[in-house]
Amino acid sequence: MTPRQLRAFCLSFNAAVEDFPFTPETSVFKVLGKLFALTNLDASPLKVNLKCDPQDAIRLRDQYPGLILPGYHMNKRHWNTVTVDGELPDRLVRELVEDSYDLVVAGLPRAERLRLDRP
């Protein structure tokens, strides 16, 4: 997955926006103000921090050592840093981004979740 593809995929979700609250190089993808992905799209190798169920986070780190690590500068129980350099299948990266988005949406207040369902 290229940086352009990662950015486009993150922005394809309902109400997703890109913000730069930390540095101009750090893309923060949010849904209704809540972070679901953080990356430097110019970095090599490309890495992205993604929210993850704690049990899945451990399983993924064990299954993909060196490619999926505890979230850099994040709560390591709930976030993974995923290396997007072609070694992981694009399908898996897309699933992890989608899971991150879904976890963040699930944590939103009900009224905000309902706003997302409206066209």
PyMOL commands that set and color helices and strands:
alter all, ss='L'
color gray80, all
select helices_A, chain A and resi 3-11+54-63+90-106+110-117
alter helices_A, ss='H'
color red, helices_A
select strands_A, chain A and resi 16-19+26-31+34-40+47-51+68-70+79-83
alter strands_A, ss='S'
color yellow, strands_A
deselect
rebuild
show_as cartoon
